[in-house]
Amino acid sequence: MKRQKRDKSSRAYTRGYQAGVSGRSKDSCPFTETIARQVWLGGWREGRTDQWEGYTGVSGIHKIANL
């Protein structure tokens, strides 16, 4: 049985979130398309917020699993 690929927006958001939690700059966005870039930045903002609030490491695993 083949696994379905997630849509591009979902992957962009997840990658942005992971970049934000790890403390990377928003300038490191790999997307050039407008929509994908906006979704990535939305994930990045939420990841940065979670990092500032202390949801990193073990306490933040539940957030990544739900994305």
C-alpha positions in Angstrom: 0.0 0.0 0.0 1.4 3.4 -1.0 1.7 6.1 1.6 0.0 9.4 0.6 2.1 12.4 0.5 1.1 15.3 2.7 0.2 18.5 0.8 2.9 21.1 0.2 1.4 23.5 2.7 1.5 21.0 5.5 5.1 20.2 4.9 6.0 23.9 4.6 4.3 24.7 7.9 6.0 21.8 9.7 9.4 22.8 8.3 8.8 26.4 9.3 7.8 25.3 12.8 10.9 23.2 13.3 13.1 26.0 12.0 11.5 28.4 14.5 11.8 26.0 17.5 15.5 25.4 16.6 16.1 29.2 16.6 16.9 29.6 12.9 16.4 33.0 11.2 13.3 33.6 9.1 15.6 34.4 6.2 16.4 30.7 5.9 13.0 30.0 4.3 13.6 27.7 1.4 10.4 28.5 -0.5 10.1 31.1 -3.2 6.4 30.7 -4.0 4.3 33.2 -2.2 1.8 30.9 -0.6 4.3 28.3 0.5 6.5 31.1 1.9 3.6 32.6 3.9 2.7 29.2 5.3 6.3 28.5 6.2 6.6 31.9 8.0 3.4 31.1 9.9 4.9 27.9 11.2 8.1 29.7 11.9 6.3 32.3 14.0 4.5 29.7 16.0 7.8 27.8 16.5 9.6 30.9 17.7 6.7 31.6 20.2 6.9 28.1 21.5 10.7 28.4 21.9 10.3 31.6 23.9 7.6 30.0 26.1 9.9 27.0 26.8 8.3 24.4 24.6 11.6 22.9 23.5 13.1 19.5 24.0 10.9 16.9 25.7 8.2 19.5 26.6 7.6 20.4 23.0 7.4 16.9 21.5 3.6 16.9 21.7 3.4 20.0 19.6 5.5 18.5 16.8 3.6 15.2 16.8 0.3 17.0 16.3 1.5 19.0 13.3 
